[in-house]
Amino acid sequence: MKNDYRIERTLYKFGMICLAGFIIWLLVRTVYLHTGGMPASSCIWSSRFDIYCPGCGGTRAIDTLLKGKILTALNYHPFVVYVAGLSAVFMGSWTIFYLSRERVKGIRFRNWFLYAGLIILILQWIIKNMLLWIWGIRLL
């Protein structure tokens, strides 16, 4: 049984490390924002080449998602919402798995999770740049 869930256990541990890092990032960011010490950063791709990079809008999406504005976060960066939702379900189900002493099974990792995320990431990048190049519409 333990070997059957090796990938999921590793992903759960990695997810817990990422969650701790994310919480630390939020705390540091909040302190810097309140002290006025956090400089505004801009995307090198956007400023030099006048195109969006695949990650443009990610930080804004995280900020709005934390405020509960899911539709606005989807507009900024749908990949962030996808990863947040998938991570919440995965981590939640595996937390229940451990708390129930392995009586309730967590969701299994599937390769299509990665493929779907990659498709979302590429499509949003293409659509944002097409809107910018063809119609001159800036989304961010």
MOUR-V414724 format. One line per field, one symbol per residue. psi: psi as a letter, one per 40 degrees, with the letter a starting at -180 (. if undefined). Layout:
psi=???
//
This chain:
psi=ddddfdddddddddddddddddddddddddddddeeehihiihdddddefiiieehedddddddddeegdddddddgddddddddddddddddddddddeffdhiiiihideddddddddddddddddddddddefhhd.
//
